[in-house]
Amino acid sequence: MKKIELTWSNIKKLEEHHITYLLYLEGRSIDEISIIRRMPKEQVERHILECKIGLSKKTSEEDLLIKIISLNKEDRLEYLNRISKSEKEALVMEIYKRYIKFKNPEDRMILIWLIGELKDKRLLPFIRMELRSKYVNLRRLCCSALGKIKDVKTKDWLEEALEDINPQVRQYAAKALEYVGDVETINKLREIIVDKKEKDYVKKAAYNSLVSIESKSAN
């Protein structure tokens, strides 16, 4: 598949899975594409995977991110565990240069996950940006990534996320605050614990972090 072929101007020459992938590249979600194309979500996912596999086979070194995004989670972890320090640095730079070119939320979720695994603070601006995303899973993964990076400068971001409209985002924010929270954070976590309307799993995450922060503050 030549890159130049994947354009709307060539639509008469494209196959069905190519058209699906073009919508994906525009940032459409799986659900949206399913409605637009009038096909089951499973078929949409097969089309996208078919294109990604085709791209990963034909891309060069400079398209490293496409290859990684095409892998499943286990293979991505294996890849990260076996690459050298210099290769990790190259991957960080690829993400830094190309992150905003990836429009689809599913691709960005994988990239945010990668940022968390790489723990490179230079990539924090992308997390800050995605904490304001309309996609719940992106915001949740951002909080998870911050829990791995453990930069105290992100404390305020996570405290803001404690007020997110989605309970899973609040849960992951509470978990991540265990590593960067301070005495001021304790009061915010207490408010969650005593909130009768809050989900039990969010309260549990807040309590565990509160205990951890208090323990570190006492030492």
BAPA-229665 format. One line per field, with one value per residue (C-alpha): x, y, z; residue in three letters. Coordinates in steps of 0.25 Angstrom, whole numbers, plus 5000, padded with zeros to 4 digits. Layout:
BEGIN
X c(X, ...)
Y c(Y, ...)
Z c(Z, ...)
seba c(Ala, ...)
***
This chain:
BEGIN
X c(5000, 5006, 5004, 5000, 4988, 4982, 4975, 4961, 4964, 4968, 4955, 4951, 4964, 4963, 4958, 4947, 4957, 4965, 4953, 4950, 4965, 4964, 4952, 4961, 4972, 4963, 4961, 4947, 4945, 4941, 4927, 4926, 4932, 4922, 4911, 4916, 4920, 4908, 4916, 4918, 4929, 4936, 4938, 4943, 4953, 4957, 4959, 4967, 4976, 4978, 4983, 4992, 4998, 5000, 5007, 5016, 5021, 5024, 5029, 5043, 5051, 5045, 5031, 5035, 5022, 5013, 5020, 5018, 5004, 5001, 5006, 4997, 5000, 5009, 5017, 5019, 5024, 5033, 5039, 5041, 5048, 5058, 5062, 5074, 5075, 5078, 5067, 5057, 5063, 5060, 5045, 5043, 5048, 5038, 5027, 5031, 5032, 5019, 5009, 5000, 5000, 4992, 4978, 4970, 4967, 4971, 4985, 4987, 4983, 4994, 5004, 5000, 5002, 5016, 5019, 5015, 5024, 5036, 5034, 5041, 5037, 5039, 5026, 5018, 5012, 5004, 4998, 4994, 4987, 4980, 4975, 4965, 4961, 4946, 4950, 4949, 4959, 4969, 4968, 4968, 4981, 4987, 4985, 4991, 5003, 5005, 5005, 5017, 5025, 5023, 5027, 5023, 5021, 5008, 5001, 4992, 4988, 4984, 4977, 4969, 4966, 4960, 4948, 4946, 4932, 4936, 4938, 4949, 4957, 4956, 4960, 4973, 4976, 4974, 4983, 4994, 4994, 5000, 5013, 5013, 5003, 5006, 4999, 4990, 4986, 4981, 4970, 4965, 4965, 4958, 4947, 4945, 4945, 4933, 4926, 4913, 4911, 4925, 4927, 4933, 4945, 4948, 4948, 4957, 4967, 4966, 4968, 4980, 4987, 4983, 4990, 5002, 5004, 5002, 5012, 5022, 5019, 5021, 5035)
Y c(5000, 5013, 5025, 5034, 5024, 5027, 5040, 5044, 5048, 5034, 5028, 5021, 5013, 5010, 4997, 4996, 4995, 5007, 5016, 5012, 5015, 5029, 5032, 5026, 5035, 5047, 5044, 5037, 5027, 5013, 5015, 5027, 5020, 5008, 5018, 5025, 5012, 5004, 4992, 4985, 4991, 4977, 4979, 4993, 4988, 4977, 4988, 4997, 4985, 4981, 4994, 4996, 4982, 4986, 4999, 4993, 4983, 4994, 5005, 5009, 5012, 5026, 5021, 5014, 5019, 5012, 4999, 5000, 5005, 4992, 4983, 4978, 4982, 4969, 4971, 4986, 4983, 4972, 4983, 4993, 4983, 4979, 4992, 5000, 5013, 5020, 5013, 5018, 5032, 5031, 5027, 5038, 5048, 5041, 5043, 5057, 5061, 5054, 5052, 5063, 5057, 5045, 5050, 5037, 5035, 5020, 5023, 5034, 5025, 5016, 5028, 5032, 5018, 5019, 5032, 5026, 5014, 5022, 5032, 5043, 5057, 5064, 5058, 5063, 5074, 5064, 5058, 5072, 5074, 5061, 5063, 5072, 5062, 5059, 5045, 5038, 5027, 5037, 5045, 5032, 5028, 5041, 5040, 5025, 5030, 5041, 5031, 5024, 5037, 5042, 5056, 5065, 5077, 5069, 5069, 5081, 5074, 5061, 5069, 5076, 5062, 5058, 5067, 5060, 5056, 5042, 5033, 5025, 5037, 5042, 5028, 5028, 5042, 5038, 5026, 5034, 5045, 5034, 5037, 5053, 5057, 5066, 5071, 5079, 5067, 5060, 5070, 5068, 5053, 5053, 5061, 5049, 5039, 5046, 5049, 5040, 5042, 5037, 5023, 5013, 5009, 5024, 5025, 5013, 5019, 5032, 5025, 5017, 5029, 5037, 5027, 5026, 5041, 5042, 5031, 5038, 5052, 5046, 5041)
Z c(5000, 4996, 5005, 4993, 4991, 5004, 5001, 4998, 4984, 4981, 4987, 4974, 4975, 4989, 4995, 5006, 5018, 5012, 5013, 5027, 5031, 5025, 5034, 5046, 5042, 5043, 5057, 5056, 5067, 5065, 5068, 5059, 5047, 5050, 5048, 5036, 5029, 5034, 5038, 5051, 5060, 5059, 5044, 5046, 5055, 5045, 5034, 5043, 5047, 5033, 5029, 5041, 5038, 5024, 5028, 5038, 5028, 5018, 5027, 5029, 5042, 5042, 5044, 5057, 5064, 5053, 5056, 5071, 5070, 5062, 5073, 5084, 5099, 5102, 5090, 5092, 5107, 5101, 5091, 5102, 5111, 5100, 5094, 5098, 5105, 5091, 5085, 5096, 5094, 5079, 5082, 5092, 5081, 5071, 5080, 5083, 5068, 5064, 5075, 5070, 5056, 5061, 5061, 5065, 5080, 5080, 5075, 5085, 5096, 5092, 5091, 5105, 5110, 5104, 5110, 5124, 5121, 5116, 5129, 5121, 5127, 5113, 5108, 5120, 5112, 5103, 5116, 5121, 5108, 5108, 5122, 5116, 5105, 5103, 5103, 5117, 5114, 5109, 5122, 5131, 5124, 5126, 5141, 5140, 5133, 5143, 5154, 5147, 5144, 5158, 5156, 5167, 5158, 5153, 5166, 5163, 5150, 5158, 5168, 5157, 5152, 5165, 5161, 5147, 5143, 5141, 5154, 5147, 5144, 5159, 5163, 5155, 5159, 5174, 5172, 5165, 5176, 5185, 5179, 5177, 5187, 5200, 5212, 5204, 5196, 5209, 5211, 5196, 5198, 5211, 5204, 5194, 5205, 5213, 5200, 5201, 5186, 5182, 5177, 5187, 5178, 5177, 5192, 5194, 5184, 5192, 5205, 5201, 5195, 5208, 5217, 5208, 5208, 5223, 5225, 5217, 5224, 5237, 5234)
seba c(Met, Lys, Lys, Ile, Glu, Leu, Thr, Trp, Ser, Asn, Ile, Lys, Lys, Leu, Glu, Glu, His, His, Ile, Thr, Tyr, Leu, Leu, Tyr, Leu, Glu, Gly, Arg, Ser, Ile, Asp, Glu, Ile, Ser, Ile, Ile, Arg, Arg, Met, Pro, Lys, Glu, Gln, Val, Glu, Arg, His, Ile, Leu, Glu, Cys, Lys, Ile, Gly, Leu, Ser, Lys, Lys, Thr, Ser, Glu, Glu, Asp, Leu, Leu, Ile, Lys, Ile, Ile, Ser, Leu, Asn, Lys, Glu, Asp, Arg, Leu, Glu, Tyr, Leu, Asn, Arg, Ile, Ser, Lys, Ser, Glu, Lys, Glu, Ala, Leu, Val, Met, Glu, Ile, Tyr, Lys, Arg, Tyr, Ile, Lys, Phe, Lys, Asn, Pro, Glu, Asp, Arg, Met, Ile, Leu, Ile, Trp, Leu, Ile, Gly, Glu, Leu, Lys, Asp, Lys, Arg, Leu, Leu, Pro, Phe, Ile, Arg, Met, Glu, Leu, Arg, Ser, Lys, Tyr, Val, Asn, Leu, Arg, Arg, Leu, Cys, Cys, Ser, Ala, Leu, Gly, Lys, Ile, Lys, Asp, Val, Lys, Thr, Lys, Asp, Trp, Leu, Glu, Glu, Ala, Leu, Glu, Asp, Ile, Asn, Pro, Gln, Val, Arg, Gln, Tyr, Ala, Ala, Lys, Ala, Leu, Glu, Tyr, Val, Gly, Asp, Val, Glu, Thr, Ile, Asn, Lys, Leu, Arg, Glu, Ile, Ile, Val, Asp, Lys, Lys, Glu, Lys, Asp, Tyr, Val, Lys, Lys, Ala, Ala, Tyr, Asn, Ser, Leu, Val, Ser, Ile, Glu, Ser, Lys, Ser, Ala, Asn)
***
